[in-house]
Amino acid sequence: MKTVDLNADLAEGCGIDHDLMRRISSANIACAAHAGDAVEMYRALTWAKQYGVRIGSHPAFPDRENFGRRNMVMPSEHLRVHLLYQLGALQALCDTAGVAMSYVKPHGALYNQAAANEQLAALIADTVRAFNPKLKLMALSGSLLLQAGEAAGLDVISEVFADRRYLADGSLVPRTCSDAQVDSDDEAVAQVLRMVESGEVESVDGTVVKVRADSICLHGDGAHALEFADKIRAALQAEGIGIRAA
């Protein structure tokens, strides 16, 4: 059976983590830099353990005021320390909860900047490898961050987005644009099925972009995240596609 991973960003204070955890196969746990706190992190880990959900670290720029979605430029060593701090915090909680951290997926602006910035991508990949070379790196399909992870010798997870629109170069439409989000559930489900079954997505200008869909991201802060997750799961299962961590 063909399978695909379904992931969501959790421990961000959105209040639906427990219900969402039962619908996904991988959980990106925020590390309190852009949202959430240690208690929410630990609570999410216990639920992930309960439901057999794979755990990933979701580090970000230290930017709680903007939910980690403001572009930032930091000295390399400063950013490296912030990343290690977040990875270490989650690892300590994983050890206490008796669960394993399996991968790293940067959040927000850090994720998007690293997708197009070779130096930043390399710094993230090298930091992850130095922290634990067994961790996988999850990054946008076709991005420089995915390439940097491979170059660093990490196993990588190629990610696509259910509820975001794409530009012709394969990057995501910036959130500052009115058409960044896919608001229709039907449109999002159709986009997911095309990405998983055909390995392609249509950009906002009509260009067909090739993608590799190892994992599908569903944003846990969306207004209808639970209903959305149910519809995506049902559509995939109707096509004979199982949901399993990549």
Secondary structure, 3 states (H helix, E strand, C coil): CCEEEEEEEECCCCCCHHHHHCCCCEEEEECCCCCCCHHHHHHHHHHHHHHCCEEEEECCCCCHHHCCCCCCCCCHHHHHHHHHHHHHHHHHHHHHHCCCEEEECCCHHHHHHHHHCHHHHHHHHHHHHHHCCCCEEEEECCCHHHHHHHHCCCCEEEEEECCECECCCCCECCCCCCCCECCCHHHHHHHHHHHHHHCEEECCCCCEEECCCCEEEECCCCCCHHHHHHHHHHHHHHCCCEECCC
